Amino acid sequence: MLNAVILAAGHSGDDFGRAFGTVHKCLVEVAGRPMIHWALDALRGARCVDRLVVVGPEGPLRSAGVEAPLVHQDGGTYMDSLRAGVGSVIGDKVLVMAADVPLVLPGGLDEYVTDCLASGADVCFPAVSWEAMQARFPGARKTWYDLRDGKLTKGNAVVGPRDFFLTQLSRIDGLFKTRKKKRWAGLICQQFMRRLLARAASQADVEAMLSSYLGVRLKAVPADPGLAVDVDEVPDVAFVNTVLRRRVADSRTAVTPPMLLRASTQARETFVAAVH
């Protein structure tokens, strides 16, 4: 089982502030609740998570009903939050997740983390195919990578060694700041960037180049599309609001047969035994 860090310190842009009346993006309300509560529900329900810590503004988060352990951070840079959050936990592997992925479910997290730990890689990030996204969340806005072996987008939950996050902050920061329009590839190699933009690179090429740049064995792990649907702009709020309201309505009418409940309990026991 892993410790999890959920990053919730980011301020919303001007559009968010005007539209939703808050500078804290994680507190924008979707389906009747501040967005961060949906992500917290997924982490608390996941068998793979031992303990979690939230990095964000203490006063506003407590006022919004967030009762998880908290490291105070109000605004600042992504690296400030990452350093503060990962530095506050113990253990080897850490799950670092953004607070703006309200569609993720506990089962999706468990499956993703299990596959990460089984991959043999040092660091893993979620990869979601175009086909998987269209099947689950058609219409979700994402940046897509047209690779030789398929059309992929990345998710927002990285699994890696605690020391990796703390010792490679400058390079992680470089990738984060250049993530728009795939400019991060130019940090590694201009020739690789040209191949990526020309749709001539494969997933293995991306993994190899990032592994070399970060000094780790890095793997893109297929994951639940919920890990890739983030809320960056005002239209994203309407999209996830619709999905969550439909999900809540469906859950109120669903009845879980006793046989499935027993199977779920057995699966949890098997998972816990495996990771220990």
Long-range contacts (C-beta under 8 A, 24 or more apart in sequence): 1-47, 1-48, 1-49, 1-50, 1-272, 1-275, 1-276, 2-48, 2-49, 2-50, 2-91, 2-93, 2-94, 2-95, 2-113, 2-159, 3-49, 3-50, 3-51, 3-52, 3-53, 3-89, 3-90, 3-91, 3-94, 3-95, 4-43, 4-49, 4-51, 4-52, 4-53, 4-94, 4-95, 4-96, 4-97, 5-52, 5-53, 5-55, 5-82, 5-85, 5-86, 5-88, 5-89, 5-94, 5-95, 5-96, 5-97, 6-36, 6-39, 6-40, 6-43, 6-52, 6-53, 6-54, 6-55, 6-68, 6-85, 6-97, 6-98, 6-99, 7-55, 7-56, 7-78, 7-81, 7-82, 7-85, 7-96, 7-97, 7-98, 7-99, 8-36, 8-54, 8-55, 8-56, 8-61, 8-99, 9-55, 9-56, 9-57, 9-73, 9-74, 9-75, 9-76, 9-80, 9-81, 10-75, 10-78, 10-81, 10-99, 10-100, 11-75, 15-233, 15-234, 16-234, 19-234, 19-237, 20-237, 22-60, 24-56, 24-57, 24-60, 25-99, 25-100, 25-231, 26-56, 26-61, 26-99, 26-100, 27-60, 27-61, 27-64, 28-231, 28-237, 30-102, 30-231, 30-237, 30-240, 30-241, 30-244, 31-102, 31-240, 31-241, 31-244, 31-245, 31-248, 34-64, 34-65, 34-66, 35-99, 35-100, 35-102, 35-231, 35-240, 36-61, 36-64, 36-66, 36-99, 37-64, 37-65, 37-66, 38-102, 38-103, 38-104, 38-244, 39-97, 39-98, 39-99, 39-100, 39-101, 39-102, 39-104, 40-66, 40-68, 41-106, 42-104, 42-105, 42-106, 42-108, 42-109, 42-226, 43-97, 43-106, 43-109, 44-106, 45-105, 45-106, 46-106, 46-107, 46-109, 46-110, 46-113, 47-106, 47-110, 47-268, 47-271, 47-272, 48-95, 48-109, 48-110, 48-113, 48-114, 48-271, 48-275, 49-95, 49-109, 50-91, 51-89, 53-85, 53-88, 53-89, 54-99, 55-81, 55-84, 55-85, 56-81, 56-99, 77-173, 78-173, 78-176, 79-169, 79-172, 79-173, 79-176, 82-165, 82-169, 82-172, 83-166, 83-169, 86-162, 86-165, 86-166, 87-166, 89-162, 90-162, 91-162, 92-161, 92-162, 93-117, 93-159, 93-160, 93-161, 93-162, 94-159, 94-160, 94-161, 94-162, 94-165, 95-157, 95-158, 95-159, 96-157, 96-158, 96-159, 96-160, 96-165, 97-156, 97-157, 97-158, 98-156, 98-157, 98-230, 100-156, 100-230, 100-231, 100-232, 101-155, 101-156, 101-157, 101-226, 101-227, 101-228, 101-229, 101-230, 101-231, 102-229, 102-231, 102-240, 102-244, 103-137, 103-225, 103-226, 103-229, 103-240, 103-243, 103-244, 104-157, 104-224, 104-226, 104-227, 105-224, 105-226, 107-224, 108-223, 108-224, 108-226, 108-227, 109-157, 109-224, 109-227, 110-271, 111-223, 111-224, 112-155, 112-157, 112-159, 112-221, 112-223, 112-224, 112-227, 113-159, 114-271, 114-274, 115-221, 115-222, 115-223, 116-159, 116-219, 116-221, 117-159, 117-275, 119-219, 119-221, 120-217, 120-219, 121-216, 121-217, 121-218, 121-219, 121-221, 122-160, 122-161, 122-164, 122-216, 122-217, 122-218, 123-158, 123-159, 123-160, 123-161, 123-164, 123-214, 123-216, 123-217, 123-218, 123-219, 124-158, 124-159, 124-160, 124-218, 124-219, 124-220, 124-221, 125-154, 125-155, 125-157, 125-158, 125-159, 125-218, 125-219, 125-220, 125-221, 126-154, 126-155, 126-156, 126-157, 126-220, 126-221, 126-222, 126-223, 126-224, 126-227, 126-228, 127-152, 127-153, 127-154, 127-155, 127-203, 127-220, 127-221, 127-222, 127-223, 128-152, 128-153, 128-154, 128-155, 128-222, 128-223, 128-224, 128-225, 128-227, 128-228, 129-222, 132-222, 132-225, 133-225, 133-228, 135-225, 136-224, 136-225, 136-226, 137-225, 137-226, 137-229, 137-239, 137-243, 139-239, 140-225, 140-228, 140-229, 140-239, 141-232, 141-233, 141-235, 141-236, 141-239, 142-228, 142-229, 143-180, 143-182, 145-182, 145-196, 145-206, 146-199, 147-199, 147-201, 147-202, 147-203, 147-205, 147-206, 148-199, 148-200, 148-201, 148-202, 149-202, 149-203, 149-204, 150-203, 152-203, 152-220, 153-228, 154-220, 154-228, 155-223, 155-227, 155-228, 156-227, 156-228, 156-230, 157-223, 157-227, 160-216, 161-216, 164-214, 164-216, 168-214, 168-215, 168-216, 171-213, 171-214, 172-214, 175-213, 185-209, 187-213, 188-212, 188-213
